[in-house]
Structures are given as C-alpha cells and as structure tokens.
Amino acid sequence: MTAHPSPDHHPATRPSGPQTFSGEPFGARLRRAMDERGPLCVGIDPHASLLAEWGLDDDIAGLERFSRTVIEALAGRVAVLKPQSAFFERFGSRGLAVLEKSVQEARAAGALVVMDAKRGDIGSTMAAYAEAFLRPDAPLFSDALTVSPYLGYGSLSPAVALARESGAGLFVLALTSNPEGGEVQHAVRADGRTVGATMLAHLSAENAGEEPLGSFGAVVGATLGDLSSYDLDMGGPLLAPGIGAQGATPADLPGVFGAAVRNVVPNVSRGVLRHGPDAGALRGAAERFAEEIRQAVTAG
Ligand SMILES: O=C(O)c1cc(=O)[nH]c(=O)n1[C@@H]1O[C@H](COP(=O)(O)O)[C@@H](O)[C@H]1O
C-alpha cells in the first residue's frame, strides 16, 4: 500500500511557515500597508561594518542577532522590510537559514517582505529563481523580489507569471540609484526611447487595469534628480533606494517623482541601521524618516 503524505506534509527542506497566499495581489496588500503604516521600507543589510558598530562578531550568531533585532524593532511598524540577500549569502548555507527564518518572522510580525536578490537570467533559469522566491511553499517565499531585466525584459516572464499566480510582486531595476547605472539605463534605443523608459513601459503594460496598485514595480533611485522626462506613473509601486547613506533625503522625493510620489516606497537601510542595536533608537530613526517622508509627500 502506498503511504500518502498528510495534507500538511512538506519535504524536510521546505518548512511550513506563514507563507500562504491570502488571495490578494501584492499591489493591493502593499497599498493598504502604505496607507496604514506609511510607505517607508527599511532594509535589513547586515554589513560587516554595521555588525562591528553594533558590537557583534562577523559570524552567524552576529548575523542572526542583527536581523532579529531589526525585525523585533520594526516588523510591527513599517510597511516593508527588505533583506539584502548578499549579506546572508556571505555566510553560506547557515546564512541562508538565517535569511529564511528572518523572512518568515518578519512576515509573521506583519511586515511585507521584499527580497532584494536582484535576480536575472535566461528564461529557463529565471523560472528556477522565480520558484525559489515566489512559489508559496518555497522556504524563501517573499511578498516580492527585486529582479534585473538586463537580459531583456522578456527573460523575466516566468517570474511575472509565477508572481501573478502566487499573489507576489516584482521590483524591476529600471533607473538604479548608483552613478554607474546611467550608461545602461539612460542609453537611447533605435526607437528613441531610453532603456530605462522601455522597462517602465513594460511595467505599465503589466499593471494595466490593476486597482488600487499593480504588483509589478520599478526600482527608481531617489538620488537621480529630475526625472520628468520619464513616465513614472506606470500603475505600480516605485521602490526608491538612496535615501540616507547615498545622499538623497525625503525632501527630494517630490522633485524626483512628481505626481507618482504617491506610489513611492522609499527605502532606507544604513540610515536607520546605524542607530542600532538599541531597539528604541532603531524605531526612533525609522519614525523620523517616516515623518519626513510623510511631510514631503503631503507637500509634494
Ligand atoms: O534594489 C535595490 O534595493 C537597490 C537598487 C538600487 O538602485 N540602489 C540600491 O541601493 N538598492 C539597494 O538598496 C539598499 C540601499 O542601502 P542604503 O544605501 O544603506 O540605504 C541596498 O540594499 C542596495 O542594494
């Protein structure tokens, strides 16, 4: 007789967790979280230098303590937490185990989790990356994933399809915050459009008809100055890194994003994290950024 696994059976490598699809697409969940908590996204970026500043060793115990401290301080307050996968991958399989636990704990505590792994590959491999982060029973299932479209936007289709199916979202690198990004993203194509504008147009098509907000976002740096030549109103969220350590401020947001500022999810990582390890100080820093963002967005 064949033994049937119980309905809640998961292979040992796929622990069950809070990762069940609520039935509501990412864009709608994000809109609500932004309305209720404000739009701030805090990064979980355990730089070696921050571990040292926090009095932690640059080892797996330090990594775990760092990540847990950020989650305990902020997951019940901010709309989004964004773990940067590289800082966990640095520690190999044990770092990935900390990342898995962090994602699950942050989601269980009420934050949406954007996994910052910036994946991008040929379509058939992209399908595996999508399974790793966007299939609801995957150990690293996250509410959304950052992806790179620079193997061609179409190479992302398996991730788009799985995100739609599982109620997850994507943030596609369109106009990145770093000064080197322009040589690729501002390059002008034969049709006269820049590469970055082309990515925004693809996303606009993806989000067509989605209310109140589409699930297919763009990454657009808060550091970039006037972007009025770009159509940023593409129906989805705009993840805006660069505030704090990279020099942008909340007051810059209306000037960079114009009317699309209402869909901006401003990210701050080091600007908040450098206030740790005290939970109250982390919360205070996040609250100050959140308040400055609220004032800037209201005025803009
Ligand atoms: O996708 C991202 O999150 C991202 C895109 C981008 O254009 N620029 C950028 O800084 N990021 C990430 O956003 C975070 C910014 O960190 P801080 O400069 O410490 O606030 C880092 O985790 C970066 O990897």
Ligand as a Chemical Component Dictionary entry (heavy atoms), coordinates in Angstrom:
data_LIG
# 
_chem_comp.id                   LIG 
_chem_comp.type                 NON-POLYMER 
_chem_comp.pdbx_formal_charge   0 
_chem_comp.three_letter_code    LIG 
# 
loop_
_chem_comp_atom.comp_id 
_chem_comp_atom.atom_id 
_chem_comp_atom.alt_atom_id 
_chem_comp_atom.type_symbol 
_chem_comp_atom.charge 
_chem_comp_atom.model_Cartn_x 
_chem_comp_atom.model_Cartn_y 
_chem_comp_atom.model_Cartn_z 
_chem_comp_atom.pdbx_ordinal 
LIG O1  O1  O 0 17.088 47.107 -5.455 1  
LIG C1  C1  C 0 17.531 47.777 -4.507 2  
LIG O2  O2  O 0 17.047 47.681 -3.406 3  
LIG C2  C2  C 0 18.545 48.801 -4.802 4  
LIG C3  C3  C 0 18.527 49.330 -6.072 5  
LIG C4  C4  C 0 19.269 50.487 -6.340 6  
LIG O3  O3  O 0 19.181 51.059 -7.410 7  
LIG N1  N1  N 0 20.060 51.004 -5.364 8  
LIG C5  C5  C 0 20.150 50.439 -4.108 9  
LIG O4  O4  O 0 20.853 50.997 -3.253 10 
LIG N2  N2  N 0 19.436 49.290 -3.840 11 
LIG C6  C6  C 0 19.582 48.615 -2.521 12 
LIG O5  O5  O 0 19.036 49.468 -1.517 13 
LIG C7  C7  C 0 19.828 49.434 -0.327 14 
LIG C8  C8  C 0 20.359 50.833 -0.046 15 
LIG O6  O6  O 0 21.055 50.840 1.157  16 
LIG P1  P1  P 0 21.496 52.184 1.892  17 
LIG O7  O7  O 0 22.305 52.948 0.902  18 
LIG O8  O8  O 0 22.288 51.670 3.053  19 
LIG O9  O9  O 0 20.241 52.899 2.324  20 
LIG C9  C9  C 0 20.912 48.393 -0.580 21 
LIG O10 O10 O 0 20.427 47.161 -0.082 22 
LIG C10 C10 C 0 21.020 48.322 -2.087 23 
LIG O11 O11 O 0 21.427 47.055 -2.531 24 
# 
loop_
_chem_comp_bond.comp_id 
_chem_comp_bond.atom_id_1 
_chem_comp_bond.atom_id_2 
_chem_comp_bond.value_order 
_chem_comp_bond.pdbx_ordinal 
LIG O1  C1  DOUB 1  
LIG C1  O2  SING 2  
LIG C1  C2  SING 3  
LIG C2  C3  DOUB 4  
LIG C2  N2  SING 5  
LIG C3  C4  SING 6  
LIG C4  O3  DOUB 7  
LIG C4  N1  SING 8  
LIG N1  C5  SING 9  
LIG C5  O4  DOUB 10 
LIG C5  N2  SING 11 
LIG N2  C6  SING 12 
LIG C6  O5  SING 13 
LIG C6  C10 SING 14 
LIG O5  C7  SING 15 
LIG C7  C8  SING 16 
LIG C7  C9  SING 17 
LIG C8  O6  SING 18 
LIG O6  P1  SING 19 
LIG P1  O7  DOUB 20 
LIG P1  O8  SING 21 
LIG P1  O9  SING 22 
LIG C9  O10 SING 23 
LIG C9  C10 SING 24 
LIG C10 O11 SING 25 
# 
